[in-house]
Amino acid sequence: MESNAKSVRLDSLTKVFIGPGNQQVVAADNVSLTINPGDLVTFLGPSGCGKTTTLRMVAGFENPTSGRVFIGGRDVTSLPPNERDTAMVFQSYALFPHMTVGENVAYGLRFRNVSKEEKEERVRRIMELVGLSGFESRQPGQLSGGQQQRVALARSLVVEPQVLLFDEPLSNLDAKLREQMREEIRRIQTELSITAIYVTHDQSEAMAMSDRIVVMNHGRIEQEGTPREVYSEPGSKFVADFIGRVNFLPGKLTGEADLSDERAAEMASWLEAGRTLYEVLIFDRRLLVEGQDSLAQVAGATSGRVLVVCRPEAATIAGANESISPDAHVTGRIVKAMYFGSHMEYGIVLEGGSEFTLIDFNPAKSQPLSVGDTAGLRFDEASLHALPEGR
């Protein structure tokens, strides 16, 4: 199967449903996005954020209230689903129980001008690709959940679509099988170099699979970027809170960092375009924190108050009880200590009363702390990210 990847462009896509009492419900609100050929892009967000509605408008199952959908540069907004060269992998598999696995996979070819020989060859190749060679004569009910999902994937791939669409396809599987299947889906998508849009509310799934992640909230795109960007450089408190685990520290912006300082110059050297290094007071300690170029102007309107994003792994224990290091940025009292083998998780009440979650990886190399201990914390400045307060 040769690559048939096409770009996808959404131009001001909006969908309004009419609810009880003629009340308008905006499911997708002016969504604009370009997806490059061969990329796997994930729509991520909580229930009701508009991700599935947007996917269904790409597929043609929902008509937009306004806006356009382009696939490979062609306007497909008014075309029915069967004329868009897309294929959908559903959450519920949607296999025909009275057909064999081979017949299920070949079903989409019934309506295409494909010879019997080519149909058999396509089914054989796709079954091999998804790791189900020899299962053609079985019934869907004889397969496990993971195998049924592979059949659903094979049925979508056999028609050689330009764009492959996934609507939370792994939500019915157990945790271990989800992990295996997401690796398989990514392997197959990469091998075929096919454009794919994947909908999920599972952050780890999105992080593991995606070239780019589109975080949605209340029908709008909150942020779009690589997994690293949305995790390390969230554009809002919502994104920071939704992607992974996070601590928010209050800070006061004092200005841009002095790049003549050796430490600041070293940190600034790896910053991407559009990002700046700032000096921020956190617990009366002057720390270097990265943020967007526009942060200084926005923070200026709020007396310099900023919110500093600190992931649980972006701080370390700097001594405890009588041996707290003078390099510690803040002290706190341990209120939770949980051992997970690969890491230790602490809940720490900091000065001022806020609770901080810290993850200590490879705890075998450090002395474990107990509930009631006083600990010093040192923040990894290179891992901190500042947002305007209230953003």
NORPEFEN-V712119 format. One record per residue. SS is DSSP state (H for helix, E for strand, L for the rest). D_CENTER is the distance of its C-alpha to the mean C-alpha in whole Angstrom. Layout:
SS:D_CENTER ; SS:D_CENTER
This chain:
L:28 ; L:28 ; L:25 ; L:25 ; L:22 ; L:22 ; L:20 ; E:19 ; E:19 ; E:19 ; E:22 ; E:22 ; E:21 ; E:22 ; E:23 ; E:25 ; E:26 ; E:30 ; L:30 ; H:33 ; H:36 ; H:34 ; L:31 ; E:29 ; E:25 ; E:23 ; E:20 ; E:18 ; E:20 ; E:20 ; E:17 ; E:18 ; E:16 ; E:17 ; E:15 ; L:17 ; L:19 ; L:18 ; L:14 ; E:11 ; E:9 ; E:6 ; E:7 ; E:5 ; L:8 ; L:11 ; L:14 ; L:16 ; L:14 ; L:15 ; H:12 ; H:14 ; H:17 ; H:16 ; H:15 ; H:19 ; H:20 ; H:19 ; H:21 ; L:24 ; L:24 ; L:24 ; L:26 ; L:25 ; L:27 ; E:27 ; E:25 ; E:24 ; E:22 ; E:23 ; E:23 ; L:24 ; L:26 ; E:28 ; E:28 ; L:27 ; L:26 ; L:30 ; L:30 ; L:29 ; H:26 ; H:29 ; H:30 ; L:26 ; L:26 ; E:22 ; E:22 ; E:20 ; E:19 ; L:19 ; L:18 ; L:22 ; L:23 ; L:26 ; L:28 ; L:32 ; L:34 ; L:37 ; L:36 ; E:35 ; H:32 ; H:34 ; H:35 ; H:31 ; H:30 ; H:32 ; H:32 ; H:31 ; H:33 ; H:36 ; H:35 ; L:35 ; L:38 ; L:38 ; L:41 ; H:41 ; H:41 ; H:38 ; H:36 ; H:37 ; H:36 ; H:32 ; H:32 ; H:33 ; H:31 ; H:28 ; H:29 ; H:29 ; H:26 ; L:24 ; L:27 ; L:29 ; L:32 ; L:35 ; L:33 ; L:35 ; L:37 ; L:36 ; E:35 ; H:31 ; H:32 ; H:33 ; L:30 ; L:27 ; H:24 ; H:22 ; H:25 ; H:25 ; H:21 ; H:22 ; H:25 ; H:23 ; H:21 ; H:24 ; H:26 ; H:23 ; H:24 ; L:27 ; L:28 ; L:26 ; L:24 ; L:23 ; E:19 ; E:18 ; E:16 ; E:14 ; E:14 ; L:13 ; L:15 ; L:15 ; L:15 ; L:19 ; L:19 ; L:20 ; H:17 ; H:19 ; H:19 ; H:15 ; H:15 ; H:18 ; H:17 ; H:13 ; H:15 ; H:18 ; H:16 ; H:14 ; H:18 ; H:19 ; H:17 ; H:18 ; H:21 ; H:22 ; L:20 ; L:19 ; E:17 ; E:14 ; E:12 ; E:10 ; E:9 ; E:8 ; L:8 ; L:7 ; H:5 ; H:7 ; H:7 ; H:4 ; H:5 ; H:8 ; H:8 ; L:7 ; L:9 ; E:8 ; E:5 ; E:7 ; E:7 ; E:10 ; E:13 ; L:16 ; L:16 ; E:15 ; E:13 ; E:12 ; E:10 ; E:9 ; E:9 ; L:9 ; H:6 ; H:10 ; H:10 ; H:8 ; H:9 ; H:12 ; L:13 ; L:12 ; L:14 ; L:15 ; H:15 ; H:13 ; H:10 ; H:11 ; H:12 ; H:9 ; L:7 ; L:9 ; L:13 ; L:15 ; E:19 ; E:20 ; E:23 ; E:26 ; E:27 ; E:30 ; E:30 ; E:33 ; E:32 ; E:31 ; L:31 ; L:34 ; L:34 ; L:37 ; L:36 ; H:35 ; H:32 ; H:31 ; H:31 ; H:30 ; H:27 ; H:27 ; L:27 ; L:24 ; L:22 ; L:21 ; L:22 ; L:22 ; E:22 ; E:25 ; E:26 ; E:27 ; E:30 ; E:29 ; E:31 ; E:29 ; L:32 ; L:34 ; E:33 ; E:32 ; E:29 ; E:27 ; E:24 ; E:22 ; E:21 ; E:21 ; L:24 ; L:25 ; H:24 ; H:28 ; H:29 ; H:27 ; H:28 ; H:31 ; L:31 ; L:30 ; L:33 ; L:31 ; E:28 ; E:25 ; E:22 ; E:21 ; E:18 ; E:18 ; L:16 ; H:18 ; H:19 ; H:20 ; E:23 ; E:26 ; E:29 ; E:32 ; E:35 ; E:36 ; H:39 ; H:42 ; H:41 ; L:38 ; L:37 ; L:38 ; L:35 ; L:33 ; L:31 ; E:32 ; E:33 ; E:32 ; E:33 ; E:32 ; E:31 ; E:29 ; E:29 ; E:27 ; E:27 ; L:25 ; L:26 ; L:24 ; E:23 ; E:25 ; E:23 ; E:26 ; E:26 ; E:28 ; E:30 ; E:30 ; L:33 ; L:33 ; L:31 ; L:28 ; E:26 ; E:24 ; E:22 ; E:22 ; E:21 ; E:24 ; E:23 ; L:26 ; H:28 ; H:31 ; H:32 ; L:32 ; L:35 ; L:33 ; L:33 ; L:34 ; L:34 ; L:36 ; L:36 ; E:36 ; E:33 ; E:33 ; E:29 ; E:28 ; E:25 ; L:24 ; H:24 ; H:22 ; H:19 ; L:20 ; E:18 ; E:20 ; E:20 ; E:23 ; L:24 ; L:23 ; L:20
